[in-house]
């Protein structure tokens, strides 16, 4: 279907525009690979829903496909602490407090990184020159919403996920391809006689299975 090809085209478009700011992957659970997320935000694209409005299509085709895609973002961060200051027995309370303050907050960092990545993706998708999303026709793309999830600690890493929902319109066509029935096969006979050497005519079961 063209909607699935459009999804792949969008993946390629986002990957080409990443410039090392995020990594585009296949579909995966947004809570996994925390160590990779710590290094760079992860982005996946998934087809989640499709509608075929009857009023917009002909009974014999083509068919208008209103596809919904989700662009899933997962960002992570670790609070860095100056351990040399904290382990120094001669460090003053003020120096320790400054070291802790300078370490930052992992939740705040991950939250900011998730928002930054969402902003980058929004910019790429909604640029006028990308209205075809890398395809040969206007995809009618529109970002209908953004949802950001609560921070989730994963060991020493804090993860923040977000989802960008985008709708697109494509025209689907049926093909004239038909299945080709098997012309040759293998006959299997199940012997129902107690005497394999003396099977009365018509006794038994034959099963016809097409050759692979």
C-alpha positions as CSV (number, residue, x, y, z in Angstrom):
1,X,0.0,0.0,0.0
2,X,1.1,3.5,-0.7
3,X,0.6,4.5,2.9
4,X,3.3,2.1,4.0
5,X,5.7,3.4,1.3
6,X,4.9,6.9,2.6
7,X,6.0,5.9,6.1
8,X,9.3,4.6,4.7
9,X,9.8,7.8,2.8
10,X,9.2,9.8,6.0
11,X,11.8,7.7,7.8
12,X,14.3,8.5,5.1
13,X,13.5,12.2,5.2
14,X,13.9,12.4,9.0
15,X,17.1,10.4,8.9
16,X,18.6,12.7,6.2
17,X,17.8,15.8,8.2
18,X,19.1,14.5,11.5
19,X,22.7,15.7,11.2
20,X,23.6,13.8,14.3
21,X,21.0,15.4,16.5
22,X,18.8,12.3,16.8
23,X,18.9,8.7,15.5
24,X,16.1,7.3,13.4
25,X,15.4,3.6,14.2
26,X,12.8,0.9,13.4
27,X,9.8,0.4,15.6
28,X,10.7,-0.4,19.1
29,X,9.5,-0.1,22.7
30,X,10.1,3.4,23.8
31,X,11.4,2.2,27.2
32,X,14.2,0.0,25.9
33,X,17.9,0.7,25.0
34,X,18.3,3.3,27.7
35,X,22.1,3.3,27.3
36,X,21.8,4.2,23.6
37,X,19.2,6.9,24.4
38,X,21.7,8.4,26.9
39,X,24.0,9.1,24.0
40,X,21.5,10.5,21.5
41,X,17.7,10.8,21.3
42,X,16.0,7.9,19.4
43,X,13.2,8.4,16.9
44,X,10.9,5.8,15.4
45,X,8.0,6.0,12.9
46,X,4.9,3.8,13.0
47,X,1.7,3.5,11.0
48,X,-1.0,3.3,13.6
49,X,-4.4,3.8,11.8
50,X,-6.0,4.2,8.4
51,X,-9.4,5.4,7.3
52,X,-11.1,5.0,3.9
53,X,-14.0,7.6,3.7
54,X,-16.6,6.1,1.5
55,X,-17.7,9.5,0.2
56,X,-14.2,10.2,-1.0
57,X,-13.7,7.0,-3.0
58,X,-15.3,5.2,-5.9
59,X,-16.8,1.7,-5.4
60,X,-14.3,0.4,-8.0
61,X,-11.4,2.6,-6.9
62,X,-9.2,4.4,-6.5
63,X,-9.5,4.7,-2.7
64,X,-8.6,7.6,-0.6
65,X,-6.5,6.5,2.4
66,X,-6.3,8.8,5.4
67,X,-3.3,7.4,7.3
68,X,-2.2,8.3,10.8
69,X,1.5,8.0,11.7
70,X,3.2,8.4,15.0
71,X,6.7,9.7,15.3
72,X,8.0,8.5,18.7
73,X,10.8,10.3,20.5
74,X,12.8,9.0,23.4
75,X,15.4,11.2,25.1
76,X,17.5,10.5,28.1
77,X,20.0,12.2,30.4
78,X,22.3,11.5,33.3
79,X,23.2,14.0,35.9
80,X,26.9,14.5,36.0
81,X,28.6,15.0,39.4
82,X,32.1,16.2,40.1
83,X,33.1,13.2,42.2
84,X,36.6,14.6,42.9
85,X,35.0,17.4,45.0
86,X,32.6,15.1,46.7
87,X,35.3,12.6,47.6
88,X,37.7,15.2,48.8
89,X,37.7,15.1,52.6
90,X,39.1,18.6,52.7
91,X,36.3,20.1,50.5
92,X,34.1,22.5,52.3
93,X,30.3,22.2,52.5
94,X,30.0,25.2,50.1
95,X,32.3,23.4,47.5
96,X,30.2,20.2,47.8
97,X,27.0,22.2,47.4
98,X,28.4,24.0,44.3
99,X,29.5,20.6,42.8
100,X,26.0,19.2,43.3
101,X,24.3,22.3,41.9
102,X,26.6,22.2,38.8
103,X,25.7,18.6,38.2
104,X,22.3,19.6,37.0
105,X,19.1,17.7,37.2
106,X,18.8,14.6,34.9
107,X,15.0,15.0,34.7
108,X,15.3,18.6,33.5
109,X,18.0,17.7,31.0
110,X,16.0,14.8,29.5
111,X,12.8,16.9,29.4
112,X,14.6,19.7,27.5
113,X,16.2,17.3,25.1
114,X,12.9,15.7,24.3
115,X,11.4,19.1,23.6
116,X,14.3,20.1,21.5
117,X,14.0,16.9,19.4
118,X,10.2,17.4,18.9
119,X,10.9,21.0,17.7
120,X,13.5,19.7,15.2
121,X,11.1,17.1,13.8
122,X,8.2,19.5,13.6
123,X,10.4,21.9,11.6
124,X,11.5,19.2,9.2
125,X,8.0,17.8,8.6
126,X,6.3,21.2,8.2
127,X,8.8,22.9,5.9
128,X,7.0,23.8,2.7
129,X,9.6,22.0,0.6
130,X,8.8,18.8,2.5
131,X,5.1,18.8,1.9
132,X,5.5,15.6,-0.2
133,X,7.4,13.9,2.6
134,X,9.9,12.7,0.0
135,X,7.3,11.2,-2.3
136,X,6.3,12.2,-5.8
137,X,3.0,13.8,-4.7
138,X,1.5,16.1,-2.1
139,X,1.0,14.0,1.0
140,X,-1.4,16.4,2.6
141,X,0.6,16.0,5.8
142,X,-0.6,17.7,9.0
143,X,0.7,17.4,12.5
144,X,-2.5,17.0,14.6
145,X,-0.9,16.9,18.0
146,X,2.1,16.3,20.3
147,X,2.1,14.4,23.5
148,X,5.0,14.3,26.0
149,X,5.2,11.6,28.7
150,X,6.3,11.9,32.3
151,X,10.0,11.3,33.1
152,X,10.8,7.7,33.9
153,X,14.0,6.7,35.7
154,X,15.9,3.7,34.3
155,X,18.8,3.1,36.7
156,X,21.1,6.2,36.5
157,X,19.3,7.4,33.4
158,X,16.1,9.4,33.2
159,X,14.0,8.9,30.0
160,X,11.4,11.3,28.6
161,X,9.2,10.1,25.7
162,X,7.1,12.1,23.3
163,X,4.8,11.3,20.4
164,X,4.1,13.5,17.3
165,X,0.9,12.4,15.5
166,X,0.7,13.2,11.8
167,X,-2.0,12.5,9.3
168,X,-1.5,12.1,5.6
169,X,-3.6,11.4,2.5
170,X,-2.7,8.9,-0.2
171,X,-4.5,7.3,-3.1
172,X,-4.6,3.5,-3.1
173,X,-5.1,1.5,-6.2
174,X,-6.0,-2.2,-6.5
175,X,-4.0,-4.4,-8.9
176,X,-5.1,-6.9,-11.5
177,X,-3.0,-9.7,-10.1
178,X,-4.7,-13.0,-9.4
179,X,-3.5,-16.1,-7.7
180,X,-2.4,-19.0,-9.9
181,X,-3.9,-22.4,-8.9
182,X,-1.6,-25.4,-8.7
183,X,-1.7,-27.6,-11.8
184,X,0.3,-30.5,-10.2
185,X,0.1,-32.0,-6.8
186,X,0.8,-35.0,-4.7
187,X,-1.9,-37.6,-3.8
188,X,-1.7,-39.0,-0.3
189,X,-3.6,-42.3,0.4
190,X,-4.5,-43.2,4.0
191,X,-4.8,-47.0,4.3
192,X,-7.9,-48.0,6.3
193,X,-7.5,-51.8,5.7
194,X,-6.1,-54.1,8.3
195,X,-4.3,-55.9,5.5
196,X,-2.1,-53.5,3.6
197,X,-1.6,-56.0,0.8
198,X,-5.3,-56.4,0.2
199,X,-7.1,-53.0,0.0
200,X,-10.6,-53.3,-1.4
201,X,-11.4,-50.9,-4.2
202,X,-12.6,-47.5,-3.0
203,X,-11.4,-47.9,0.6
204,X,-9.2,-45.3,2.0
205,X,-8.9,-41.5,1.9
206,X,-7.0,-39.5,-0.8
207,X,-5.8,-36.0,-0.1
208,X,-4.6,-33.7,-2.8
209,X,-1.9,-31.2,-1.8
210,X,-0.4,-28.8,-4.2
211,X,3.3,-29.2,-4.8
212,X,5.4,-26.5,-3.0
